Amino acid sequence: MYDSTRKFIATHYSRELATWLLGKPMELTEIKPSELSLEPIRADSLIFLTEQSNLAASTAILAGLVLNKDIIQRLLRNDIMKESVIYQEIEDQGRQKGETNLILRLLNRRIGEISPQLSQKIQSLSIEQLENLGEALLDFHSTEDLEQWFNHLSV
């Protein structure tokens, strides 16, 4: 079922699929079946090579809907995926979420439960700001210290 669906999408929506995968419109070279039998690898037909890392990451995401993790890792090289802007963005989001959770736990332990408003402010901080808050909270004794830190941040 998946093979016929993928074939249908690739055949009928190749331009749209390329645009979605690469994030920008792209003119595709049409490869005729006769060309493939004569020259299986034509460098001028492999348009996607310029976007190799983003394509690899997009492929991994799509493959994850059907294949298990081990198969995907065997098919796609890790180093190519790590160069992808998609991979890096996902990694940054994960890092920010992890740092935010750690800061919230440390603050709750250091100064007691914080208000939802302050929690919301913390969740909107950049990674660099979270790191700075992580250092500053070692000197906090109350919620007022955290509020003062935010006041200095907006100055």
Buried (B, 14 or more C-beta within 10 A) or exposed (E): EEEEEEEEEEEEEEEEBBBEBBEEEBEEEEEEEEEEEEEEEEEEBEEBEEBBBBBBBBBBBBBEEEBEEEEBEEEBEEEBBEBBEBBBEEEEEEEBEEBBEEBBEBBEEBBEEBEEEBBEBBBEBEEEBBEBBBEBBEEBEEBEBBBEBBEEEEE
